[in-house]
Amino acid sequence: MRHLISGSKLGKQPAHRRAVLRNLVTNLIEKERIHTTLLRAKTARPIAERMITLGKRDSLHARRQAAAFLMTPDATKKLFSDLAPRFADRPGGYTRIVRAGWRIGDGAELAILEFIGSELKKKEKKQRRGRAEEAPEANEKEKEKEVASTKK
């Protein structure tokens, strides 16, 4: 029976597990969307929500607590300047987990962990230019050379 056992150990020693979760939450704050396994996403979600709650407090103590957990100063700045004001009027539930299929190599179930309000933005496709479009001047010069060689 699983009485009073909470959280997942992720198959790692405590120090490694803490490092993995710190990295996941830091990357989530910096990029606002991460792809990971479902179990890691479910484990990192409460910690990410706790970080947003710290950001909403916006006190010196909260900043120091967040900075002690997050891996980079940029993530701490973004947490307090961008993310916390975005969720200021929301009482909780700042993240979403979307299942994303299974990994090819080992069949692990994948998920996308993202903040609410960071909808997927489509990347603009760069137009690929063919050889004929790349250098029209070069093609014209080649044609002139061919015409000149046939006249001789």
MARBA-66141 format. One record per residue: residue in one letter; chain; x, y, z of N, C-alpha, C, O in turn. Coordinates in Angstrom, 3 decimals. Layout:
residues N
  rest  kette      n_px      n_py      n_pz     ca_px     ca_py     ca_pz      c_px      c_py      c_pz      o_px      o_py      o_pz
     a      A         X         Y         Z         X         Y         Z         X         Y         Z         X         Y         Z
...
This chain:
residues 152
  rest  kette      n_px      n_py      n_pz     ca_px     ca_py     ca_pz      c_px      c_py      c_pz      o_px      o_py      o_pz
     m      A     0.827    -1.185     0.000     0.000     0.000     0.000     0.871     1.248     0.000     1.980     1.244     0.534
     r      A     0.357     2.317    -0.605     1.156     3.535    -0.754     0.699     4.620     0.208     0.488     5.758    -0.213
     h      A     0.545     4.308     1.461     0.087     5.300     2.421     1.173     6.332     2.686     2.332     5.981     2.906
     l      A     0.799     7.586     2.666     1.673     8.709     3.000     2.928     8.792     2.137     3.936     9.357     2.562
     i      A     2.874     8.236     0.937     3.999     8.351     0.012     3.567     9.314    -1.084     2.640     9.024    -1.840
     s      A     4.230    10.447    -1.172     3.830    11.431    -2.180     5.006    11.755    -3.067     6.159    11.659    -2.645
     g      A     4.722    12.133    -4.281     5.777    12.511    -5.212     6.454    11.300    -5.817     6.312    10.178    -5.333
     s      A     7.184    11.547    -6.874     7.885    10.487    -7.557     9.381    10.645    -7.341     9.885    11.765    -7.269
     k      A    10.086     9.539    -7.238    11.528     9.597    -7.039    12.289     9.667    -8.352    13.495     9.916    -8.353
     l      A    11.608     9.451    -9.469    12.191     9.552   -10.813    13.382     8.618   -11.022    14.153     8.800   -11.964
     g      A    13.537     7.629   -10.158    14.630     6.677   -10.307    16.002     7.287   -10.084    16.990     6.820   -10.652
     k      A    16.075     8.331    -9.260    17.338     9.039    -9.060    17.603     9.245    -7.577    16.692     9.190    -6.751
     q      A    18.853     9.480    -7.262    19.231     9.829    -5.904    18.690    11.231    -5.584    18.421    12.000    -6.507
     p      A    18.528    11.575    -4.323    17.906    12.859    -3.978    18.606    14.083    -4.569    17.930    15.001    -5.033
     a      A    19.927    14.122    -4.565    20.631    15.287    -5.105    20.439    15.398    -6.612    20.265    16.494    -7.145
     h      A    20.472    14.253    -7.294    20.272    14.264    -8.744    18.841    14.645    -9.092    18.599    15.390   -10.041
     r      A    17.898    14.128    -8.316    16.490    14.450    -8.551    16.246    15.946    -8.372    15.537    16.559    -9.171
     r      A    16.822    16.531    -7.338    16.676    17.984    -7.115    17.295    18.779    -8.254    16.727    19.779    -8.692
     a      A    18.448    18.349    -8.736    19.102    19.048    -9.848    18.265    18.967   -11.122    18.139    19.955   -11.845
     v      A    17.696    17.801   -11.397    16.855    17.639   -12.587    15.641    18.557   -12.506    15.293    19.216   -13.486
     l      A    14.995    18.602   -11.342    13.802    19.436   -11.189    14.148    20.924   -11.257    13.385    21.715   -11.810
     r      A    15.292    21.303   -10.696    15.721    22.703   -10.787    15.938    23.097   -12.246    15.528    24.177   -12.672
     n      A    16.585    22.216   -13.009    16.819    22.501   -14.427    15.515    22.566   -15.207    15.343    23.445   -16.052
     l      A    14.594    21.646   -14.934    13.307    21.652   -15.642    12.544    22.949   -15.375    12.031    23.572   -16.304
     v      A    12.470    23.353   -14.112    11.709    24.553   -13.763    12.391    25.801   -14.323    11.715    26.713   -14.800
     t      A    13.720    25.849   -14.268    14.436    26.992   -14.833    14.185    27.102   -16.331    13.920    28.193   -16.837
     n      A    14.264    25.981   -17.046    14.007    26.007   -18.489    12.561    26.362   -18.788    12.288    27.061   -19.764
     l      A    11.638    25.898   -17.972    10.231    26.243   -18.176    10.023    27.742   -18.029     9.295    28.345   -18.817
     i      A    10.645    28.342   -17.045    10.485    29.781   -16.841    11.141    30.560   -17.976    10.593    31.565   -18.430
     e      A    12.295    30.117   -18.435    12.986    30.844   -19.505    12.286    30.689   -20.847    12.173    31.659   -21.596
     k      A    11.812    29.482   -21.165    11.251    29.217   -22.494     9.735    29.156   -22.522     9.139    29.223   -23.597
     e      A     9.100    29.031   -21.368     7.650    28.968   -21.187     7.010    27.701   -21.731     5.794    27.538   -21.633
     r      A     7.797    26.807   -22.300     7.275    25.521   -22.779     8.443    24.549   -22.882     9.469    24.867   -23.484
     i      A     8.288    23.365   -22.296     9.338    22.358   -22.394     8.726    21.013   -22.757     7.579    20.726   -22.412
     h      A     9.496    20.198   -23.451     9.117    18.830   -23.788     9.899    17.908   -22.869    11.125    17.994   -22.799
     t      A     9.207    17.036   -22.170     9.849    16.110   -21.241     8.950    14.892   -21.093     7.920    14.792   -21.760
     t      A     9.333    13.975   -20.228     8.475    12.815   -19.997     7.296    13.230   -19.111     7.354    14.231   -18.396
     l      A     6.255    12.452   -19.179     5.041    12.774   -18.427     5.303    12.777   -16.921     4.807    13.649   -16.206
     l      A     6.068    11.818   -16.445     6.339    11.729   -15.014     7.143    12.934   -14.528     6.865    13.472   -13.457
     r      A     8.133    13.356   -15.306     8.914    14.537   -14.922     8.054    15.789   -14.960     8.189    16.656   -14.097
     a      A     7.168    15.897   -15.953     6.292    17.064   -16.044     5.360    17.134   -14.833     5.143    18.206   -14.267
     k      A     4.813    15.978   -14.444     3.916    15.958   -13.296     4.646    16.283   -11.996     4.063    16.851   -11.073
     t      A     5.926    15.918   -11.932     6.703    16.194   -10.728     7.153    17.648   -10.674     7.228    18.231    -9.593
     a      A     7.456    18.242   -11.836     7.947    19.618   -11.877     6.819    20.644   -11.778     7.057    21.795   -11.410
     r      A     5.615    20.239   -12.099     4.495    21.176   -12.128     4.255    21.899   -10.802     4.148    23.125   -10.812
     p      A     4.164    21.204    -9.653     3.921    21.925    -8.397     5.047    22.891    -8.037     4.804    23.943    -7.447
     i      A     6.272    22.532    -8.392     7.402    23.409    -8.083     7.322    24.674    -8.933     7.588    25.771    -8.442
     a      A     6.952    24.523   -10.215     6.819    25.689   -11.094     5.702    26.605   -10.597     5.836    27.829   -10.632
     e      A     4.619    26.022   -10.142     3.516    26.831    -9.633     3.921    27.556    -8.343     3.502    28.688    -8.104
     r      A     4.735    26.897    -7.520     5.234    27.533    -6.305     6.127    28.722    -6.655     6.102    29.741    -5.966
     m      A     6.918    28.593    -7.728     7.787    29.695    -8.151     6.946    30.897    -8.601     7.293    32.039    -8.299
     i      A     5.856    30.652    -9.313     4.974    31.750    -9.741     4.362    32.425    -8.516     4.241    33.649    -8.479
     t      A     3.978    31.640    -7.520     3.426    32.211    -6.298     4.459    33.079    -5.590     4.123    34.137    -5.058
     l      A     5.719    32.635    -5.581     6.788    33.476    -5.019     6.905    34.775    -5.810     7.083    35.849    -5.236
     g      A     6.804    34.666    -7.125     6.899    35.858    -7.977     5.769    36.840    -7.713     5.966    38.052    -7.802
     k      A     4.597    36.332    -7.393     3.465    37.210    -7.107     3.634    37.949    -5.785     3.099    39.045    -5.616
     r      A     4.374    37.358    -4.845     4.630    38.048    -3.575     5.531    39.253    -3.783     5.282    40.320    -3.220
     d      A     6.564    39.094    -4.577     7.497    40.167    -4.954     8.077    40.890    -3.746     8.051    42.118    -3.670
     s      A     8.596    40.118    -2.811     9.321    40.700    -1.685    10.785    40.284    -1.811    11.119    39.420    -2.621
     l      A    11.623    40.875    -1.040    13.039    40.532    -1.083    13.243    39.074    -0.688    14.056    38.368    -1.284
     h      A    12.502    38.634     0.314    12.628    37.247     0.754    12.192    36.281    -0.353    12.840    35.259    -0.578
     a      A    11.091    36.610    -1.043    10.612    35.761    -2.134    11.624    35.727    -3.277    11.843    34.677    -3.880
     r      A    12.240    36.869    -3.575    13.258    36.914    -4.629    14.449    36.029    -4.271    14.992    35.326    -5.124
     r      A    14.848    36.072    -3.006    15.989    35.260    -2.593    15.653    33.773    -2.610    16.500    32.952    -2.963
     q      A    14.429    33.419    -2.232    14.020    32.020    -2.278    13.998    31.516    -3.722    14.465    30.412    -4.003
     a      A    13.457    32.322    -4.633    13.406    31.919    -6.036    14.812    31.826    -6.622    15.119    30.890    -7.360
     a      A    15.663    32.793    -6.294    17.034    32.790    -6.814    17.822    31.597    -6.283    18.706    31.085    -6.971
     a      A    17.511    31.146    -5.060    18.202    29.994    -4.498    17.817    28.711    -5.224    18.612    27.773    -5.273
     f      A    16.609    28.653    -5.790    16.167    27.431    -6.462    16.487    27.454    -7.949    16.948    26.454    -8.500
     l      A    16.246    28.589    -8.605    16.458    28.676   -10.047    17.948    28.717   -10.371    18.761    29.178    -9.571
     m      A    18.285    28.227   -11.559    19.688    28.050   -11.911    20.340    29.314   -12.486    21.557    29.468   -12.388
     t      A    19.565    30.207   -13.075    20.160    31.386   -13.709    19.502    32.657   -13.191    18.320    32.648   -12.846
     p      A    20.258    33.750   -13.134    19.663    35.030   -12.736    18.632    35.534   -13.746    17.687    36.227   -13.371
     d      A    18.806    35.189   -15.026    17.840    35.611   -16.048    16.459    35.018   -15.791    15.444    35.683   -16.000
     a      A    16.424    33.773   -15.339    15.142    33.138   -15.032    14.456    33.842   -13.864    13.237    34.013   -13.863
     t      A    15.243    34.247   -12.876    14.670    34.962   -11.730    14.108    36.304   -12.170    13.019    36.689   -11.743
     k      A    14.834    37.020   -13.018    14.353    38.316   -13.508    13.067    38.149   -14.300    12.120    38.916   -14.127
     k      A    13.033    37.135   -15.178    11.837    36.925   -15.987    10.652    36.526   -15.115     9.522    36.941   -15.374
     l      A    10.901    35.727   -14.089     9.836    35.308   -13.183     9.162    36.508   -12.534     7.934    36.581   -12.488
     f      A     9.955    37.448   -12.032     9.388    38.579   -11.303     8.925    39.709   -12.217     8.021    40.458   -11.847
     s      A     9.520    39.851   -13.399     9.144    40.971   -14.267     8.051    40.609   -15.277     7.199    41.446   -15.578
     d      A     8.057    39.378   -15.807     7.107    39.018   -16.866     6.007    38.068   -16.394     4.820    38.333   -16.587
     l      A     6.412    36.967   -15.779     5.438    35.918   -15.479     4.521    36.265   -14.309     3.311    36.059   -14.397
     a      A     5.068    36.778   -13.234     4.236    37.087   -12.065     3.159    38.128   -12.380     2.015    37.936   -11.968
     p      A     3.466    39.226   -13.092     2.386    40.158   -13.437     1.329    39.546   -14.358     0.157    39.917   -14.295
     r      A     1.745    38.611   -15.208     0.786    37.977   -16.110    -0.251    37.172   -15.329    -1.417    37.117   -15.721
     f      A     0.168    36.548   -14.226    -0.736    35.715   -13.442    -1.194    36.401   -12.157    -1.632    35.723   -11.228
     a      A    -1.105    37.714   -12.085    -1.413    38.438   -10.851    -2.854    38.221   -10.383    -3.102    38.122    -9.181
     d      A    -3.797    38.147   -11.310    -5.200    38.008   -10.917    -5.681    36.560   -10.927    -6.861    36.301   -10.692
     r      A    -4.791    35.624   -11.193    -5.165    34.213   -11.256    -4.809    33.534    -9.931    -3.670    33.650    -9.479
     p      A    -5.749    32.831    -9.298    -5.484    32.260    -7.977    -4.657    30.975    -7.989    -4.259    30.508    -6.921
     g      A    -4.390    30.401    -9.126    -3.598    29.169    -9.194    -3.776    28.535   -10.550    -4.483    29.076   -11.401
     g      A    -3.149    27.399   -10.766    -3.284    26.699   -12.040    -2.602    27.444   -13.163    -3.235    27.802   -14.156
     y      A    -1.314    27.678   -13.007    -0.580    28.469   -13.991     0.003    27.632   -15.120     0.438    28.180   -16.133
     t      A     0.018    26.315   -14.962     0.652    25.457   -15.964    -0.343    24.471   -16.539    -1.417    24.235   -15.987
     r      A     0.051    23.905   -17.668    -0.772    22.917   -18.366     0.160    21.801   -18.822     1.285    22.060   -19.250
     i      A    -0.311    20.565   -18.730     0.435    19.409   -19.239    -0.355    18.821   -20.393    -1.525    18.467   -20.242
     v      A     0.290    18.721   -21.544    -0.334    18.148   -22.733     0.453    16.897   -23.098     1.670    16.953   -23.277
     r      A    -0.231    15.786   -23.206     0.454    14.548   -23.580     0.864    14.620   -25.042     0.111    15.099   -25.890
     a      A     2.074    14.134   -25.326     2.629    14.304   -26.673     3.102    12.990   -27.280     4.047    12.993   -28.069
     g      A     2.483    11.883   -26.941     2.847    10.614   -27.565     3.925     9.884   -26.791     4.118    10.104   -25.595
     w      A     4.630     9.000   -27.506     5.651     8.173   -26.876     6.982     8.375   -27.567     7.040     8.630   -28.770
     r      A     8.055     8.257   -26.792     9.401     8.419   -27.328     9.759     7.189   -28.158     9.406     6.064   -27.804
     i      A    10.459     7.416   -29.260    10.789     6.339   -30.186    11.721     5.309   -29.535    11.488     4.107   -29.660
     g      A    12.761     5.761   -28.849    13.786     4.847   -28.356    13.307     3.879   -27.288    13.509     2.672   -27.415
     d      A    12.674     4.389   -26.237    12.316     3.522   -25.120    10.821     3.475   -24.824    10.398     2.780   -23.900
     g      A    10.023     4.198   -25.589     8.580     4.139   -25.409     8.072     4.931   -24.217     6.929     4.743   -23.799
     a      A     8.903     5.825   -23.653     8.456     6.633   -22.524     7.389     7.614   -22.994     7.469     8.148   -24.100
     e      A     6.391     7.846   -22.148     5.315     8.767   -22.521     5.810    10.201   -22.383     6.304    10.593   -21.326
     l      A     5.680    10.981   -23.450     6.164    12.357   -23.478     5.029    13.326   -23.190     3.854    13.011   -23.377
     a      A     5.409    14.508   -22.731     4.414    15.541   -22.430     5.037    16.907   -22.680     6.258    17.060   -22.696
     i      A     4.181    17.883   -22.872     4.599    19.275   -22.994     4.097    19.986   -21.746     2.902    19.980   -21.451
     l      A     5.020    20.596   -21.022     4.670    21.383   -19.841     4.806    22.839   -20.233     5.882    23.276   -20.643
     e      A     3.711    23.606   -20.109     3.739    24.992   -20.555     2.908    25.853   -19.617     2.048    25.365   -18.884
     f      A     3.192    27.151   -19.665     2.400    28.096   -18.894     1.123    28.423   -19.645     1.114    28.473   -20.875
     i      A     0.057    28.642   -18.913    -1.203    29.062   -19.513    -0.965    30.433   -20.150    -0.341    31.304   -19.544
     g      A    -1.453    30.615   -21.342    -1.294    31.901   -22.012    -0.097    31.955   -22.927     0.119    32.976   -23.580
     s      A     0.694    30.895   -23.003     1.816    30.878   -23.948     1.440    29.943   -25.082     2.027    28.874   -25.249
     e      A     0.440    30.370   -25.866    -0.046    29.543   -26.949     1.032    29.373   -28.008     1.938    30.196   -28.144
     l      A     0.910    28.304   -28.737     1.902    27.972   -29.751     1.889    29.022   -30.851     0.851    29.309   -31.446
     k      A     3.051    29.584   -31.108     3.195    30.564   -32.168     3.861    29.887   -33.351     4.937    29.306   -33.215
     k      A     3.226    29.962   -34.506     3.791    29.312   -35.676     4.994    30.098   -36.172     4.986    31.328   -36.217
     k      A     6.021    29.359   -36.540     7.214    29.992   -37.076     6.962    30.370   -38.522     6.300    29.649   -39.268
     e      A     7.499    31.505   -38.897     7.361    31.918   -40.280     8.317    31.108   -41.135     9.496    30.958   -40.815
     k      A     7.781    30.592   -42.226     8.619    29.793   -43.100     9.429    30.710   -44.000     8.909    31.665   -44.577
     k      A    10.699    30.401   -44.106    11.543    31.148   -45.015    11.350    30.580   -46.409    11.335    29.364   -46.602
     q      A    11.205    31.461   -47.365    11.028    30.987   -48.722    12.347    30.477   -49.248    13.371    31.158   -49.192
     r      A    12.299    29.267   -49.759    13.496    28.699   -50.352    13.524    29.101   -51.811    12.532    29.004   -52.533
     r      A    14.669    29.546   -52.208    14.801    29.976   -53.598    15.532    28.898   -54.360    16.544    28.370   -53.899
     g      A    15.016    28.574   -55.529    15.650    27.559   -56.372    16.895    28.111   -57.038    17.219    29.289   -56.886
     r      A    17.583    27.269   -57.768    18.818    27.698   -58.424    18.532    28.780   -59.462    19.314    29.718   -59.614
     a      A    17.431    28.654   -60.165    17.110    29.639   -61.204    16.817    31.002   -60.582    17.145    32.036   -61.164
     e      A    16.201    31.003   -59.404    15.868    32.269   -58.757    17.051    32.860   -58.005    17.101    34.070   -57.785
     e      A    18.008    32.018   -57.605    19.116    32.498   -56.792    19.945    33.553   -57.495    20.200    34.623   -56.942
     a      A    20.354    33.261   -58.682    21.233    34.188   -59.398    20.745    34.364   -60.836    21.267    33.711   -61.740
     p      A    19.760    35.229   -61.066    19.271    35.415   -62.434    20.329    36.048   -63.329    20.362    35.800   -64.535
     e      A    21.204    36.876   -62.726    22.248    37.510   -63.541    23.225    36.460   -64.055    23.686    36.554   -65.193
     a      A    23.544    35.469   -63.245    24.483    34.429   -63.653    23.895    33.604   -64.789    24.608    33.239   -65.724
     n      A    22.599    33.307   -64.716    21.960    32.538   -65.778    21.964    33.315   -67.085    22.163    32.730   -68.150
     e      A    21.747    34.623   -67.019    21.757    35.444   -68.237    23.154    35.475   -68.854    23.295    35.424   -70.076
     k      A    24.189    35.558   -68.008    25.559    35.578   -68.511    25.914    34.261   -69.178    26.596    34.244   -70.203
     e      A    25.450    33.147   -68.595    25.709    31.846   -69.190    25.031    31.736   -70.548    25.608    31.190   -71.489
     k      A    23.819    32.246   -70.654    23.103    32.195   -71.926    23.809    33.038   -72.980    23.896    32.639   -74.142
     e      A    24.312    34.199   -72.579    25.042    35.053   -73.526    26.305    34.369   -74.018    26.654    34.479   -75.193
     k      A    26.998    33.658   -73.121    28.208    32.928   -73.520    27.864    31.827   -74.509    28.595    31.612   -75.475
     e      A    26.748    31.122   -74.275    26.357    30.054   -75.182    26.001    30.602   -76.553    26.347    30.012   -77.577
     v      A    25.304    31.742   -76.567    24.932    32.365   -77.836    26.192    32.832   -78.573    26.297    32.669   -79.789
     a      A    27.142    33.408   -77.842    28.382    33.892   -78.455    29.216    32.725   -78.982    29.855    32.862   -80.026
     s      A    29.229    31.598   -78.304    30.019    30.463   -78.758    29.382    29.814   -79.968    30.100    29.258   -80.799
     t      A    28.065    29.859   -80.105    27.417    29.252   -81.280    27.582    30.158   -82.493    27.543    29.661   -83.619
     k      A    27.764    31.456   -82.317    27.937    32.379   -83.435    29.316    32.230   -84.066    29.482    32.510   -85.253
     k      A    30.300    31.798   -83.299    31.664    31.683   -83.822    31.755    30.624   -84.797    32.829    30.380   -85.345
